[in-house]
């Protein structure tokens, strides 16, 4: 462990602040934004356009245990021809008008930055965790995305409109997952609301059906291991894997569908939109070679359905190593980006196997979602789009760049935390898998603890997906360096 006289948390916080500034992100809010928020005393009760009063519905939120910046609620109802799902998205625009000091700061960073030391929110916490959050038992304005799902998982209709909603149960992923999978009781917040157990079961069934249809069309199923540092006070005590679960899959499937409905809604209204795109992988030939190593075959040209089938087969054949394979494939697919659709034919999202996809469900945390919300509200009010196509293109490029910057900061601070945690294990040996190989260097990941570092000696001839034995040679907490050598 790090022996610095500073607390581990304070050390990592200082690293995070420096990293944000180095990557063009602002770690603190400017005085005019803070003054604007200080003058706000209550959540807005009015937004332009008609509002439906949906507070009586059994809305719930499902998020991380410690999340208070609640962006969406969900509720389901059995109707003729299937199940109607409603996704309520916090109406952040009602409190954060375009061009305001808070909006200008949000446009700079474009995203909340999540580090082990602290969260650097896109919006001041008085907003994101209170006045613009769909907080527990609070009346809030929302943009509702409604869609009907047929028994076969296909969509039978959709709508978008403004509403007033009320969160009836603030739930957490792990507790809901335990109940859905029969490993735990109904969470107390759900048990306190009559009918919430039926709600969760209904939503879970629809989400699973939607997921099956996407996978039939080639959506890729991964199982990545994200590390969550655990602190005892301000001292780093452990690195725990944060694995996927059924409750996270429930929300993911409903949000992917809501994002698709939103994109098509804007297209049908003749409005430009910002789409989230993952293009066909440029390193497909390496994916073909990886499949060949296990006796599987992929076609010579990118094919999401074939890749999905390969991943499913490998998960069934070797579940213990599927997380390694997932990480490798994600790296080879390449990053996502934001592009503007103004009536053309955007390339879609290769990994999700969807053509129409606009980030819209997290306006407290992502600026593209707030931009999309303003476009949606303008379309609902039959007003011209609040942004020109050229403005949206500039913003889409900027959001892509800042998201990449935020990812770099988050990775750097996670690596600093990992370096801090393994500093006492210099000289230990580990099994590893190559997760990156380029002119910038060769990177490997070990499983226990699940951390990644650079291979500083013996990297010649290695490529992504290769397995090897390594020894931990050196760490630098401030720089986030974890250096291995090949044995």
C-alpha atoms as one frame of an Amber mdcrd trajectory, in Angstrom:
protein
   0.000   0.000   0.000   1.034   3.613  -0.520   2.932   5.021   2.457   2.266
   8.685   1.683   1.379  10.762   4.754  -1.657  11.997   2.845  -4.782   9.900
   3.034  -5.267   7.615   0.063  -8.450   9.432  -0.909  -6.824  12.887  -0.734
  -3.886  11.637  -2.798  -6.200  10.237  -5.491  -8.319  13.402  -5.437  -5.258
  15.545  -6.146  -4.319  13.206  -9.003  -7.843  13.459 -10.426  -7.880  17.277
 -10.346  -4.509  17.487 -12.068  -5.554  14.918 -14.691  -8.787  16.745 -15.469
  -6.996  20.015 -16.061  -4.373  18.291 -18.196  -7.132  16.879 -20.424  -9.100
  20.105 -20.823 -11.764  19.429 -18.190 -12.761  21.815 -15.411 -12.805  20.174
 -11.944 -14.574  23.106 -10.227 -17.637  25.151 -11.081 -17.118  28.838 -11.961
 -18.477  31.479  -9.558 -21.316  32.580 -11.863 -22.619  28.982 -12.100 -22.502
  28.597  -8.318 -24.318  31.912  -7.878 -26.997  30.825 -10.328 -27.595  27.604
  -8.392 -27.537  29.328  -5.012 -30.524  31.426  -6.117 -32.626  28.313  -6.830
 -34.764  27.103  -3.955 -37.117  24.549  -5.493 -37.522  22.215  -8.427 -39.519
  23.745 -11.308 -43.230  23.007 -11.443 -43.834  24.217 -14.984 -42.320  23.586
 -18.379 -43.433  24.826 -21.789 -45.965  22.575 -23.469 -48.737  20.358 -22.063
 -47.948  18.059 -19.154 -49.639  14.803 -18.205 -50.062  14.137 -14.500 -48.590
  10.644 -14.039 -47.708  10.872 -10.359 -50.131   8.098  -9.429 -48.225   5.459
 -11.405 -45.876   3.036  -9.641 -42.649   4.632 -10.842 -39.335   3.350  -9.516
 -35.653   4.107 -10.043 -32.955   1.418 -10.169 -29.381   2.647  -9.929 -26.163
   2.167  -7.966 -26.446   1.930  -4.185 -24.962   5.386  -3.650 -26.491   7.190
  -6.662 -28.533  10.319  -6.022 -28.343  11.850  -9.520 -31.382   9.901 -10.730
 -32.019  10.474 -14.427 -34.819   8.035 -15.182 -37.788   6.194 -13.727 -39.642
   3.251 -15.231 -43.131   1.783 -14.985 -44.991  -0.924 -16.908 -48.632  -1.758
 -17.646 -50.216  -4.719 -19.409 -52.222  -3.559 -22.423 -53.894  -5.138 -25.418
 -51.144  -6.548 -27.598 -48.350  -6.529 -25.054 -46.828  -4.447 -22.269 -46.573
  -0.664 -22.255 -43.308   0.669 -20.843 -42.919   4.282 -19.741 -39.450   5.754
 -19.193 -39.481   9.127 -17.434 -36.360  11.225 -18.072 -35.575  14.141 -15.751
 -36.442  17.470 -17.391 -33.074  19.093 -16.748 -33.653  21.742 -19.408 -36.444
  23.281 -17.279 -33.808  24.254 -14.695 -30.722  24.622 -16.899 -31.643  26.885
 -19.834 -29.377  27.078 -22.837 -26.593  29.630 -22.432 -26.923  29.936 -18.649
 -23.737  29.822 -16.546 -24.482  26.236 -15.482 -25.102  25.259 -19.101 -21.855
  26.870 -20.239 -19.884  24.845 -17.713 -21.752  21.659 -18.696 -20.875  22.349
 -22.333 -17.183  22.555 -21.417 -16.981  19.166 -19.659 -19.969  17.495 -21.406
 -20.054  14.652 -18.855 -19.745  13.764 -15.209 -16.359  12.276 -14.373 -16.346
   9.291 -12.018 -13.094   8.618 -10.171 -12.288   6.480  -7.110 -11.580   9.632
  -5.100 -14.675  11.652  -6.004 -17.339  12.309  -8.587 -16.927  15.518 -10.576
 -20.533  16.112 -11.660 -21.476  17.837 -14.903 -24.086  19.846 -12.969 -23.730
  21.211  -9.436 -24.899  18.673  -6.880 -27.733  20.906  -5.704 -29.198  20.255
  -9.147 -28.047  16.778 -10.168 -28.762  15.107  -6.816 -31.759  17.238  -5.833
 -33.599  19.766  -7.990 -33.081  18.025 -11.344 -32.932  14.492  -9.926 -35.992
  12.234  -9.992 -35.579  11.995  -6.248 -37.372   9.563  -3.968 -40.983  10.606
  -3.214 -40.580  13.951  -5.006 -42.808  15.481  -7.716 -40.672  16.194 -10.761
 -41.015  17.323 -14.374 -40.018  14.733 -16.947 -39.952  13.877 -20.616 -41.651
  10.492 -20.975 -40.736   7.974 -23.657 -43.533   5.423 -24.054 -43.458   2.220
 -26.091 -45.493  -0.977 -26.343 -43.626  -4.265 -26.513 -45.326  -7.252 -28.119
 -44.920 -10.760 -26.618 -42.269 -11.546 -29.246 -40.180  -8.535 -28.151 -41.002
  -6.309 -31.127 -42.259  -2.725 -30.739 -45.948  -2.133 -31.434 -46.071   1.643
 -30.982 -44.419   4.567 -29.226 -44.930   8.147 -28.068 -43.019  11.002 -26.422
 -44.536  13.713 -24.200 -44.054  15.883 -21.128 -45.322  14.815 -17.695 -45.178
  15.243 -13.942 -43.954  12.082 -12.181 -43.159  10.835  -8.682 -40.552   8.253
  -7.717 -42.350   5.721  -5.510 -39.341   3.496  -4.769 -35.623   4.289  -4.953
 -34.024   0.917  -5.627 -30.467  -0.333  -6.136 -29.069  -2.755  -8.710 -27.591
  -5.339  -6.351 -30.686  -5.712  -4.163 -33.053  -5.905  -7.148 -30.750  -8.394
  -8.868 -30.695 -10.601  -5.777 -34.507 -10.634  -5.675 -34.953 -11.232  -9.416
 -32.533 -14.165  -9.313 -33.976 -15.690  -6.137 -30.953 -14.924  -3.960 -32.523
 -12.326  -1.692 -35.725 -10.737  -0.434 -37.734  -8.009  -2.124 -35.923  -4.745
  -1.297 -37.639  -2.910   1.587 -38.333   0.191  -0.541 -40.181  -2.028  -3.046
 -41.943  -4.065  -0.370 -43.345  -0.821   1.073 -45.228  -0.094  -2.188 -48.175
  -2.357  -2.972 -47.757  -3.876  -6.419 -44.094  -2.943  -6.866 -43.076  -6.618
  -6.900 -45.418  -7.179  -9.856 -43.984  -4.063 -11.495 -40.421  -5.321 -11.265
 -41.366  -8.749 -12.584 -43.231  -7.212 -15.520 -40.395  -4.830 -16.399 -37.834
  -7.623 -16.125 -39.812  -9.868 -18.478 -40.117  -7.126 -21.102 -36.439  -6.194
 -20.787 -35.383  -9.816 -21.314 -37.603 -10.055 -24.405 -36.117  -6.853 -25.822
 -32.625  -8.191 -25.152 -33.361 -11.466 -26.934 -34.543  -9.623 -30.049 -31.447
  -7.408 -30.096 -29.171 -10.411 -29.748 -31.011 -12.158 -32.574 -30.141  -9.132
 -34.707 -26.486  -9.250 -33.676 -26.206  -7.266 -30.438 -22.982  -8.175 -28.678
 -23.090  -9.521 -25.133 -20.041  -8.778 -23.033 -19.019  -9.534 -19.478 -16.464
  -6.974 -18.405 -14.849  -6.704 -14.988 -14.915  -3.135 -13.720 -12.952  -2.539
 -10.556 -14.588  -0.610  -7.736 -12.116   0.657  -5.101 -13.378   0.280  -1.563
 -12.341   2.680   1.169 -12.294   2.365   4.936 -12.726   6.033   5.748 -10.089
   7.636   3.537  -7.873   4.545   3.301  -8.001   2.317   0.220  -8.658  -1.216
   1.455  -9.654  -3.312  -1.553 -10.340  -3.492  -5.286 -13.593  -5.345  -5.918
 -14.903  -6.414  -9.336 -18.170  -4.696 -10.220 -19.815  -7.374 -12.363 -22.954
  -7.148 -14.524 -26.251  -8.355 -13.100 -29.871  -8.846 -14.130 -31.122  -5.531
 -12.721 -28.457  -3.646 -14.703 -29.510  -5.590 -17.792 -33.143  -4.634 -17.134
 -32.323  -0.922 -17.154 -29.894  -1.259 -20.067 -32.477  -2.920 -22.324 -35.220
  -0.412 -21.477 -32.881   2.563 -21.963 -31.547   1.278 -25.301 -35.130   0.988
 -26.525 -36.043   4.452 -25.207 -33.009   5.928 -26.952 -34.091   4.333 -30.216
 -37.636   5.660 -29.848 -36.244   9.147 -29.195 -34.031   9.068 -32.299 -36.927
   7.988 -34.518 -39.238  10.563 -32.926 -36.879  13.389 -33.875 -36.434  11.961
 -37.357 -40.197  11.735 -37.877 -40.610  15.338 -36.721 -38.008  16.517 -39.228
 -35.581  17.517 -36.484 -31.834  16.976 -36.630 -30.394  14.820 -33.866 -27.145
  13.723 -32.299 -26.684   9.972 -32.690 -24.411   7.679 -30.727 -22.449   5.636
 -33.272 -20.047   2.703 -33.146 -18.828   1.984 -36.654 -17.851  -1.386 -38.059
 -14.541  -2.468 -36.463 -11.415  -1.548 -38.387  -9.460  -4.476 -36.908 -11.925
  -7.171 -37.961  -9.071  -9.329 -39.266  -7.717  -9.595 -35.701 -11.153 -10.728
 -34.483 -11.117 -13.370 -37.217  -7.695 -14.526 -36.011  -8.863 -14.653 -32.373
 -11.823 -16.822 -33.336  -9.531 -19.139 -35.288  -7.417 -19.717 -32.156 -10.381
 -21.476 -30.525 -11.441 -23.346 -33.654 -14.258 -20.884 -34.432 -14.798 -19.031
 -37.687 -15.828 -15.480 -38.452 -16.588 -14.223 -41.970 -13.945 -12.093 -43.716
 -16.117  -8.936 -43.503 -17.599  -7.358 -40.341 -20.792  -9.154 -39.289 -22.316
  -8.334 -35.890 -24.556 -11.427 -35.872 -21.617 -13.743 -36.500 -19.585 -12.009
 -33.806 -22.514 -12.270 -31.378 -22.788 -16.014 -32.051 -19.031 -16.431 -31.512
 -19.185 -14.575 -28.179 -22.155 -16.654 -27.019 -20.343 -19.868 -27.933 -17.177
 -18.853 -26.092 -19.146 -17.816 -23.002 -20.759 -21.262 -22.887 -17.484 -23.086
 -23.571 -15.156 -21.099 -21.279 -17.102 -18.849 -18.879 -14.080 -18.315 -16.616
 -12.196 -16.519 -19.383 -15.111 -14.779 -21.054 -14.376 -11.480 -19.304 -10.883
 -11.503 -20.840 -12.319 -12.129 -24.303 -14.937  -9.415 -23.779 -12.290  -6.855
 -22.914 -10.247  -7.760 -25.973 -13.216  -7.547 -28.344 -14.303  -4.194 -26.906
 -10.820  -2.797 -27.553 -10.851  -4.095 -31.129 -14.310  -2.673 -31.856 -13.020
   0.839 -31.289 -14.591   3.824 -29.508 -18.040   5.272 -29.948 -18.629   8.778
 -31.201 -21.377  11.351 -31.591 -22.508  12.291 -35.088 -25.304  14.474 -36.410
 -28.223  13.022 -38.340 -30.050  15.585 -40.444 -32.017  13.256 -42.672 -29.200
  11.099 -43.982 -28.243   7.526 -43.143 -26.116   7.340 -39.975 -24.072   4.141
 -39.602 -25.765   3.009 -36.387 -24.312   1.224 -33.363 -22.447  -1.963 -34.347
 -22.200  -3.300 -30.785 -25.878  -2.808 -29.946 -27.094  -3.873 -33.412 -29.374
  -0.849 -33.646 -29.631   1.667 -36.463 -31.330   4.547 -34.641 -29.703   5.445
 -31.354 -29.578   8.818 -29.588 -28.275   9.288 -26.060 -31.231  10.803 -24.237
 -31.781   9.094 -20.892 -29.098  10.713 -18.666 -29.302  14.530 -18.980 -27.928
  15.046 -15.448 -24.718  13.270 -16.423 -24.194  13.682 -20.198 -24.442  16.862
 -22.263 -25.539  15.092 -25.492 -28.616  13.893 -23.570 -29.414  17.465 -22.526
 -29.003  18.630 -26.140 -31.331  15.840 -27.265 -33.858  16.832 -24.619 -33.939
  20.393 -25.943 -34.471  19.083 -29.470 -37.302  16.838 -28.255 -39.028  19.633
 -26.339 -38.795  21.929 -29.360 -40.301  19.217 -31.569 -43.128  18.641 -29.072
 -43.865  22.382 -29.017 -43.631  22.513 -32.836 -40.841  25.065 -32.622 -37.755
  25.138 -34.845 -34.810  23.140 -33.547 -32.878  25.240 -31.009 -29.582  24.357
 -32.706 -28.530  24.552 -36.346 -26.993  21.486 -37.999 -23.580  23.207 -37.977
 -23.902  23.938 -34.246 -24.840  20.331 -33.562 -21.884  19.073 -35.577 -19.520
  21.250 -33.563 -21.107  20.072 -30.317 -21.067  16.403 -31.383 -17.347  16.599
 -32.137 -16.685  18.403 -28.862 -18.730  15.870 -26.849 -16.809  12.993 -28.431
 -13.488  14.648 -27.574 -14.481  15.449 -23.995 -15.912  12.000 -23.409 -12.590
  10.576 -24.533 -10.821  12.988 -22.167 -13.082  11.966 -19.270 -12.433   8.295
 -19.992  -8.691   8.961 -19.892  -9.016  10.727 -16.533 -11.118   7.925 -15.085
  -8.676   5.291 -16.344  -5.696   7.215 -15.003  -7.151   7.597 -11.505  -8.303
   3.970 -11.456  -4.755   2.989 -12.394  -3.379   5.235  -9.662  -5.687   3.499
  -7.181  -4.571   0.110  -8.496  -0.910   1.133  -8.287  -1.510   2.292  -4.728
  -3.112  -1.055  -3.896  -0.377  -3.317  -5.384   2.655  -1.219  -4.421   3.574
  -3.826  -1.803   3.533  -6.683  -4.370   6.570  -5.742  -6.466   8.167  -8.976
  -7.690   4.972 -11.076  -7.591   4.087 -13.183 -10.648   0.712 -13.328 -12.406
  -1.079 -14.862 -15.372  -2.076 -12.132 -17.840  -3.795 -11.434 -21.164  -2.767
  -8.795 -23.699  -5.454  -6.096 -23.885  -3.692  -3.582 -26.132  -0.852  -3.710
 -28.636   0.151  -0.688 -30.681   2.972   1.764 -31.292   2.042   3.317 -27.934
   2.890   0.130 -26.096   1.638  -3.300 -25.083  -0.788  -3.594 -22.183  -1.808
  -6.623 -20.148  -4.452  -7.381 -17.529  -4.109  -9.728 -14.589  -7.103 -11.298
 -12.873  -6.349 -11.144  -9.152  -6.429  -8.315  -8.408  -8.159  -7.396 -11.709
  -5.860  -4.609 -12.900  -4.150  -3.543 -16.119  -0.588  -2.361 -16.705   2.057
  -1.849 -19.343   4.425  -4.588 -20.468   7.776  -2.790 -20.418   9.941  -5.756
 -21.398   9.312  -8.804 -23.571   6.448  -7.372 -25.620   7.814  -8.294 -29.058
   5.515 -10.536 -31.113   2.482 -10.163 -28.837  -0.990  -9.069 -29.948  -4.353
  -8.467 -28.344  -5.761 -11.634 -26.789  -2.445 -13.432 -26.292  -1.818 -15.043
 -22.876   1.430 -14.950 -20.943   3.034 -14.905 -17.494   4.264 -11.591 -16.111
   6.022 -10.170 -13.087   5.171  -6.852 -11.417   8.322  -4.708 -11.682   7.411
  -1.112 -10.802   4.514   1.209  -9.904   4.124   4.986  -9.878   0.992   6.089
  -8.054   1.083   9.716  -9.207   1.330   8.762 -12.878  -0.850   5.664 -12.622
   1.927   3.471 -13.986   1.875  -0.283 -13.337   4.778  -1.949 -15.133   5.098
  -5.666 -15.835   7.832  -7.708 -17.495   7.271 -10.881 -19.475   8.544 -14.101
 -17.912
